[in-house]
């Protein structure tokens, strides 16, 4: 299980993300503005669950790893994961997050890369309506914001 602080990701300790919550919330808000999505999250994914370390316009705090899209995103740390419609994508259509009246339909996320080939979470924008993928410029900007989130998660002597 991920602890709020002292978690070692590929040899890089993370600070207690509750101490960085305000900054991570601001990064999530910037991602939502960039992507024009109603909500955005900074997530940390461990072997069991996805934890929300920063959020904009979301009440989500935790999901089981097998129920979250972010776990798929960290598997490919060099790639932005974009799913225009979760219900139309076989990997995600049956997830609880894609069901019901508050279902997430659109997802785009940049991995939080802490070392080459190693991501610990995602900076993602979500919407309840399907939509087109963001432009290459928006994807590059989302990746820069994800790097800023990683910087906020590292202790000062690791930044």
Backbone torsions as a table, in degrees:
resi	resn	phi	psi	omega
1	UNK	NA	142.7	176.8
2	UNK	-75.2	129.8	172.3
3	UNK	-95.6	157.3	-176.2
4	UNK	-63.7	-26.4	179.0
5	UNK	-143.9	162.3	177.2
6	UNK	76.7	3.1	-179.5
7	UNK	-73.0	132.2	-177.1
8	UNK	-99.6	115.5	178.7
9	UNK	-112.7	106.8	-179.6
10	UNK	55.0	38.8	178.1
11	UNK	83.0	3.2	-179.7
12	UNK	-111.2	109.7	-179.0
13	UNK	-67.0	143.9	176.0
14	UNK	-106.0	142.4	176.0
15	UNK	-78.0	165.2	177.5
16	UNK	-59.4	112.9	-174.4
17	UNK	-67.0	-16.7	174.7
18	UNK	-64.0	-29.2	177.5
19	UNK	-71.5	-23.4	179.9
20	UNK	-105.0	9.8	-172.8
21	UNK	-55.8	-44.1	-177.7
22	UNK	-64.0	-43.6	178.1
23	UNK	-65.5	-40.2	178.9
24	UNK	-68.2	-36.3	174.3
25	UNK	-61.6	-40.2	179.0
26	UNK	-65.6	-39.0	177.4
27	UNK	-65.5	-41.1	176.8
28	UNK	-62.1	-42.4	178.5
29	UNK	-63.3	-40.1	177.6
30	UNK	-63.7	-39.4	177.8
31	UNK	-63.9	-42.3	178.6
32	UNK	-61.7	-41.8	178.1
33	UNK	-65.4	-44.9	-179.6
34	UNK	-58.2	-46.7	-175.1
35	UNK	-87.8	-8.6	-175.1
36	UNK	57.3	42.8	175.6
37	UNK	-104.9	151.7	-179.4
38	UNK	-73.2	-16.5	-178.8
39	UNK	-147.6	155.2	176.7
40	UNK	-152.4	154.3	-176.4
41	UNK	-138.4	149.7	164.7
42	UNK	-109.6	118.8	-175.3
43	UNK	-118.6	155.2	171.8
44	UNK	-121.1	131.9	-178.1
45	UNK	-118.6	125.7	174.8
46	UNK	-113.2	-164.8	-177.1
47	UNK	-67.9	-20.9	-175.0
48	UNK	-112.2	-32.3	-169.4
49	UNK	-151.6	168.7	169.4
50	UNK	-109.6	130.0	-178.9
51	UNK	-114.5	139.7	177.6
52	UNK	-90.7	115.6	179.7
53	UNK	-95.8	-24.4	177.2
54	UNK	-150.8	147.8	-177.4
55	UNK	-151.4	155.3	169.4
56	UNK	-133.1	119.4	174.7
57	UNK	60.2	43.2	178.4
58	UNK	-143.6	145.7	175.2
59	UNK	-102.0	-3.0	-178.0
60	UNK	-65.2	137.4	178.2
61	UNK	-124.0	-29.8	-175.3
62	UNK	-161.5	145.3	170.9
63	UNK	-138.6	150.5	171.6
64	UNK	-62.7	145.3	-177.6
65	UNK	-54.2	-41.8	-179.2
66	UNK	-70.1	-8.6	-179.0
67	UNK	-105.1	3.1	-173.4
68	UNK	-117.4	147.1	177.4
69	UNK	-73.4	-32.9	-176.5
70	UNK	-57.9	-32.8	178.9
71	UNK	-61.6	-31.8	176.8
72	UNK	-72.0	-37.4	-178.7
73	UNK	-65.6	-38.8	-178.1
74	UNK	-72.3	-16.7	178.3
75	UNK	-68.7	-20.6	178.3
76	UNK	-127.4	77.3	-171.0
77	UNK	-65.4	-13.9	179.9
78	UNK	-95.6	1.1	-172.6
79	UNK	-121.0	137.4	170.1
80	UNK	-76.8	127.9	178.1
81	UNK	-92.5	120.2	177.6
82	UNK	-126.3	124.8	178.6
83	UNK	-125.1	100.8	-177.5
84	UNK	-59.8	-32.3	178.2
85	UNK	-149.3	106.7	-178.0
86	UNK	-56.6	-37.6	-177.9
87	UNK	-69.2	-20.5	179.8
88	UNK	-92.1	-6.5	-178.1
89	UNK	-103.5	116.2	-176.0
90	UNK	-53.6	-34.6	179.9
91	UNK	-64.3	-25.2	-170.7
92	UNK	-119.7	-14.6	-172.4
93	UNK	-56.4	-34.9	-176.6
94	UNK	-91.1	-3.0	179.9
95	UNK	-63.6	141.9	177.8
96	UNK	-56.1	-34.1	-179.3
97	UNK	-65.1	-21.4	179.5
98	UNK	-94.6	7.7	-176.7
99	UNK	-115.2	158.8	172.3
100	UNK	84.4	179.1	-174.3
101	UNK	-68.6	-22.9	178.6
102	UNK	-107.3	26.8	-175.8
103	UNK	-62.4	144.2	170.2
104	UNK	-83.0	130.0	177.7
105	UNK	-110.5	-42.0	-178.8
106	UNK	-106.2	138.7	178.0
107	UNK	-142.6	133.0	169.2
108	UNK	-140.0	130.6	-177.3
109	UNK	-144.8	144.6	174.4
110	UNK	-107.4	130.7	179.8
111	UNK	-64.6	146.0	173.0
112	UNK	-89.5	93.3	-173.6
113	UNK	-87.4	121.8	-179.0
114	UNK	-105.5	-16.1	177.7
115	UNK	-161.1	157.8	179.7
116	UNK	-52.1	125.2	179.1
117	UNK	76.3	9.0	-175.7
118	UNK	-131.7	112.9	175.2
119	UNK	-114.1	145.1	-178.7
120	UNK	-109.9	-6.8	-178.1
121	UNK	178.5	-163.6	-175.6
122	UNK	-140.4	151.3	164.1
123	UNK	-106.2	113.7	-172.7
124	UNK	-132.4	146.9	171.8
125	UNK	-107.7	141.1	-178.5
126	UNK	-135.0	156.5	178.0
127	UNK	-145.5	154.8	177.5
128	UNK	-86.3	0.0	177.7
129	UNK	-121.3	143.8	173.9
130	UNK	-62.8	153.0	178.5
131	UNK	-158.4	170.2	179.8
132	UNK	-76.5	157.9	177.0
133	UNK	-64.5	148.3	177.0
134	UNK	-69.5	161.1	-179.8
135	UNK	-67.1	161.9	175.4
136	UNK	-56.7	-36.8	178.2
137	UNK	-63.5	-42.8	178.6
138	UNK	-66.6	-36.1	177.6
139	UNK	-64.9	-42.9	178.0
140	UNK	-62.8	-41.6	178.8
141	UNK	-65.6	-37.4	177.2
142	UNK	-64.0	-40.0	177.5
143	UNK	-62.5	-40.0	177.5
144	UNK	-63.6	-41.3	177.2
145	UNK	-64.4	-36.7	177.4
146	UNK	-63.8	-39.3	176.5
147	UNK	-63.5	-37.1	177.3
148	UNK	-64.4	-38.1	178.3
149	UNK	-64.5	-42.5	177.8
150	UNK	-60.7	-42.2	179.1
151	UNK	-59.0	-40.2	179.4
152	UNK	-70.0	-25.0	-178.3
153	UNK	-84.1	-16.1	-179.1
154	UNK	-89.0	144.4	173.2
155	UNK	-59.5	155.5	-176.8
156	UNK	-53.8	-36.0	-178.3
157	UNK	-79.4	-4.0	178.3
158	UNK	-107.6	-9.9	-174.2
159	UNK	-73.3	NA	NA
